[in-house]
Amino acid sequence: MMNKISDNPVVLITGSAARIGADIARLLHSSGYCIIVHYLHSQEGARELCDELNQGRTNSCLSLQADLQDLDAIEELARQGIAHWGRLDALINNASSFYPISLEKIQQADWQNLMGSNARAPAFLSKACYPALKKTSGCILNISDIAASTGRSDYSLYTMAKAALENLSRSLARELAPEVRVNAIAPGFILPPNVSGAESSKSDITVDPLSYSCLNYPASTEDIAHAALFLIRKASYITGQTLHVDGGRKLIF
């Protein structure tokens, strides 16, 4: 049963039980958004995040499970998410499979997994959410990777999928205009999973120097969240762009 249509804007964030997706959820929630947390396996993380956000503001977060390799599940995710608050103002395609696979070892399953999560799912979820986003003059934000434009050894399928995602962003920005804006963020090197921006100083992070940016330290997940907030809420005249949040790392390769 649908709740009363929310007075707050609503955002659906895929793969948002942890890391970048979770920090985007926290920042957008603090900016007044209701959050739909999507997860595949991370049920406990999604529940904990929703409990945290709902304690701060009642009935402001919903968690939904879906396998984004399943097109029917994508349709159902969009249907349930939109129905809960009666609106959708932003879609963030953040969920991603990521692992190395050399050319000689690539199998069809790798193609289906990496292309499916990083390119096909965002395309079909954007399709499913478009009618609701059109009503609110909303936006779509796709989380890419700077490797989409630089390439990366042993990650050819992953980087190809992210390149497709960036092309999707540009193409949909043209196709869905003027009602819906579409942009992408391409992060550079991000802090390791066991190190948060709040817990670490720049001086105590140990990474391969070749992974440093021009700023000589890696980004935090909070850096990506602030870029997302900018593109979703502040940048009303920006569409079809990929914002590189990499501290200039691309410039040193």
C-alpha positions as CSV (number, residue, x, y, z in Angstrom):
1,M,0.0,0.0,0.0
2,M,1.4,3.4,-1.0
3,N,2.1,5.9,1.7
4,K,1.0,9.5,1.5
5,I,3.1,11.1,-1.3
6,S,6.2,12.5,0.3
7,D,6.9,16.2,0.6
8,N,10.6,15.3,0.6
9,P,12.5,14.3,-2.6
10,V,13.2,10.6,-2.9
11,V,16.3,8.9,-4.3
12,L,17.0,5.3,-5.2
13,I,20.6,4.3,-4.7
14,T,21.7,0.9,-6.0
15,G,24.3,-1.0,-4.0
16,S,24.0,1.4,-1.1
17,A,24.4,-0.8,1.9
18,A,28.1,0.1,2.3
19,R,31.0,2.2,1.1
20,I,30.3,4.9,-1.6
21,G,26.5,4.2,-1.8
22,A,26.0,4.3,1.9
23,D,27.9,7.6,2.3
24,I,25.9,9.1,-0.6
25,A,22.7,7.9,1.2
26,R,23.8,9.5,4.5
27,L,24.7,12.9,2.9
28,L,21.5,13.1,0.8
29,H,19.4,12.1,3.8
30,S,21.0,14.9,5.8
31,S,20.0,17.2,3.0
32,G,16.3,16.2,3.3
33,Y,16.0,13.2,0.9
34,C,14.1,10.0,1.6
35,I,16.4,7.1,0.7
36,I,15.7,3.8,-1.0
37,V,18.6,1.6,-0.1
38,H,19.0,-1.3,-2.7
39,Y,21.1,-4.3,-1.9
40,L,21.8,-7.8,-3.3
41,H,23.4,-9.8,-0.5
42,S,24.2,-7.1,2.2
43,Q,20.9,-7.4,4.0
44,E,22.4,-6.7,7.5
45,G,24.2,-3.6,6.2
46,A,21.1,-2.3,4.5
47,R,19.0,-2.8,7.6
48,E,21.6,-1.1,9.8
49,L,21.8,1.9,7.5
50,C,18.0,2.2,7.3
51,D,17.7,2.0,11.1
52,E,20.3,4.7,11.4
53,L,18.5,7.0,9.0
54,N,15.0,6.3,10.3
55,Q,16.2,7.1,13.8
56,G,17.2,10.5,12.6
57,R,13.9,11.1,10.7
58,T,10.9,8.7,10.9
59,N,9.9,6.9,7.7
60,S,12.7,8.3,5.7
61,C,14.5,5.2,4.5
62,L,13.4,1.9,2.9
63,S,15.6,-1.0,1.9
64,L,14.8,-3.3,-1.0
65,Q,16.6,-6.4,-2.3
66,A,17.0,-7.1,-6.0
67,D,19.3,-9.0,-8.3
68,L,20.1,-6.5,-11.0
69,Q,21.1,-9.2,-13.4
70,D,17.4,-10.1,-13.5
71,L,15.4,-7.7,-15.7
72,D,12.1,-8.7,-13.9
73,A,13.7,-7.9,-10.6
74,I,14.8,-4.5,-11.9
75,E,11.2,-3.7,-12.9
76,E,10.0,-4.8,-9.5
77,L,12.6,-2.7,-7.6
78,A,11.5,0.4,-9.5
79,R,7.8,-0.3,-8.9
80,Q,8.2,-0.9,-5.2
81,G,10.5,2.0,-4.7
82,I,8.3,4.5,-6.5
83,A,5.1,3.2,-4.9
84,H,6.4,3.6,-1.3
85,W,6.5,7.4,-1.3
86,G,4.6,8.0,-4.5
87,R,7.5,9.8,-6.2
88,L,11.1,9.5,-7.4
89,D,13.4,12.5,-7.8
90,A,16.8,10.8,-8.4
91,L,18.3,7.5,-9.4
92,I,21.9,6.7,-8.6
93,N,23.3,3.7,-10.4
94,N,26.1,2.8,-8.0
95,A,26.0,-1.1,-7.8
96,S,28.9,-2.6,-9.6
97,S,30.8,-5.9,-10.0
98,F,34.5,-5.4,-9.9
99,Y,37.3,-7.9,-10.2
100,P,40.3,-8.6,-12.5
101,I,40.2,-11.0,-15.3
102,S,42.9,-11.3,-18.0
103,L,42.0,-11.6,-21.6
104,E,43.1,-15.2,-21.9
105,K,40.8,-16.2,-19.0
106,I,37.6,-14.3,-19.9
107,Q,34.5,-16.4,-19.9
108,Q,31.0,-15.7,-21.0
109,A,29.9,-15.6,-17.3
110,D,32.4,-12.7,-16.7
111,W,31.0,-10.8,-19.6
112,Q,27.5,-11.2,-18.3
113,N,28.5,-10.3,-14.8
114,L,30.6,-7.2,-15.5
115,M,28.6,-5.8,-18.4
116,G,25.3,-6.8,-16.7
117,S,26.0,-4.9,-13.4
118,N,27.9,-2.0,-14.8
119,A,26.0,-1.2,-18.0
120,R,22.9,-3.3,-18.6
121,A,21.3,-2.8,-15.2
122,P,21.7,1.0,-15.2
123,A,20.2,1.1,-18.6
124,F,17.1,-0.9,-17.7
125,L,16.7,0.6,-14.3
126,S,16.8,4.1,-15.9
127,K,14.1,2.9,-18.3
128,A,11.9,1.7,-15.4
129,C,12.4,4.8,-13.4
130,Y,12.1,7.4,-16.2
131,P,8.3,8.0,-16.1
132,A,8.5,8.8,-12.4
133,L,11.6,11.0,-12.8
134,K,10.0,12.8,-15.7
135,K,7.1,13.8,-13.4
136,T,9.5,15.4,-10.8
137,S,12.0,16.8,-13.4
138,G,14.5,14.5,-11.6
139,C,17.9,13.2,-12.5
140,I,20.0,10.1,-13.0
141,L,23.6,9.8,-11.7
142,N,25.8,7.0,-12.8
143,I,28.9,6.0,-10.8
144,S,31.7,5.2,-13.2
145,D,35.5,5.0,-12.8
146,I,38.4,7.0,-14.3
147,A,39.6,3.7,-15.7
148,A,36.8,4.0,-18.2
149,S,38.9,6.5,-20.1
150,T,42.4,5.4,-19.1
151,G,42.1,1.6,-19.3
152,R,43.5,-0.8,-16.8
153,S,45.4,-4.1,-17.3
154,D,43.5,-7.2,-16.5
155,Y,40.3,-5.2,-16.1
156,S,39.3,-4.9,-19.7
157,L,35.7,-6.1,-19.3
158,Y,35.1,-3.9,-16.3
159,T,36.6,-0.7,-17.9
160,M,34.7,-1.4,-21.1
161,A,31.5,-1.7,-19.1
162,K,32.2,1.6,-17.3
163,A,33.0,3.3,-20.7
164,A,29.6,2.1,-21.9
165,L,28.0,3.5,-18.7
166,E,29.5,6.9,-19.5
167,N,28.3,6.8,-23.0
168,L,24.8,5.9,-21.7
169,S,25.0,9.0,-19.5
170,R,25.7,11.2,-22.5
171,S,23.1,9.6,-24.7
172,L,20.3,9.6,-22.1
173,A,21.1,13.2,-21.3
174,R,20.1,14.0,-24.9
175,E,17.2,11.6,-25.1
176,L,15.6,12.5,-21.8
177,A,16.1,16.2,-22.0
178,P,14.7,18.6,-21.0
179,E,12.8,16.9,-18.1
180,V,15.5,14.6,-16.8
181,R,19.2,15.4,-16.3
182,V,21.8,12.6,-16.6
183,N,25.4,12.8,-15.4
184,A,28.2,10.5,-14.2
185,I,30.9,10.6,-11.6
186,A,34.2,8.9,-12.2
187,P,36.1,8.3,-9.0
188,G,39.9,7.8,-8.8
189,F,41.6,5.8,-6.1
190,I,39.4,5.5,-3.1
191,L,40.4,4.8,0.5
192,P,40.6,1.1,1.3
193,P,37.4,-0.5,2.8
194,N,38.9,-0.6,6.3
195,V,39.8,3.1,6.4
196,S,37.3,5.9,6.6
197,G,37.9,9.5,6.0
198,A,36.7,10.2,9.6
199,E,39.2,7.8,11.1
200,S,42.3,8.6,9.1
201,S,44.6,11.4,8.4
202,K,46.3,11.9,5.1
203,S,49.6,11.1,6.6
204,D,48.8,7.6,7.9
205,I,47.4,6.1,4.7
206,T,49.7,3.6,3.1
207,V,49.1,2.9,-0.5
208,D,51.3,2.3,-3.6
209,P,52.7,5.8,-4.5
210,L,51.7,5.1,-8.1
211,S,48.1,5.2,-6.9
212,Y,48.4,8.7,-5.6
213,S,46.7,11.6,-7.2
214,C,48.3,15.0,-7.9
215,L,47.1,15.9,-4.4
216,N,49.2,13.0,-3.1
217,Y,46.5,11.2,-1.2
218,P,43.5,9.1,-2.1
219,A,39.9,10.2,-2.0
220,S,37.4,9.2,0.7
221,T,33.9,7.9,0.0
222,E,32.7,11.2,1.5
223,D,34.4,13.0,-1.4
224,I,32.3,11.1,-3.9
225,A,29.1,11.7,-1.8
226,H,29.7,15.5,-1.9
227,A,30.2,15.4,-5.7
228,A,26.9,13.4,-6.0
229,L,25.1,16.0,-3.9
230,F,26.4,18.8,-6.1
231,L,25.3,17.1,-9.3
232,I,21.9,16.1,-8.0
233,R,20.9,19.2,-6.0
234,K,23.1,22.1,-6.9
235,A,23.9,21.7,-10.6
236,S,20.6,22.3,-12.3
237,Y,22.2,23.4,-15.6
238,I,24.7,20.4,-15.9
239,T,23.7,17.4,-17.9
240,G,25.6,14.8,-20.0
241,Q,28.8,15.3,-18.1
242,T,31.2,12.9,-16.3
243,L,32.8,14.6,-13.3
244,H,36.2,13.1,-12.5
245,V,36.7,13.1,-8.7
246,D,40.3,11.8,-8.8
247,G,42.5,14.6,-7.3
248,G,44.0,15.0,-10.8
249,R,45.2,11.3,-10.9
250,K,44.4,11.1,-14.5
251,L,46.9,13.8,-15.3
252,I,49.9,11.7,-14.1
253,F,49.2,8.7,-16.3
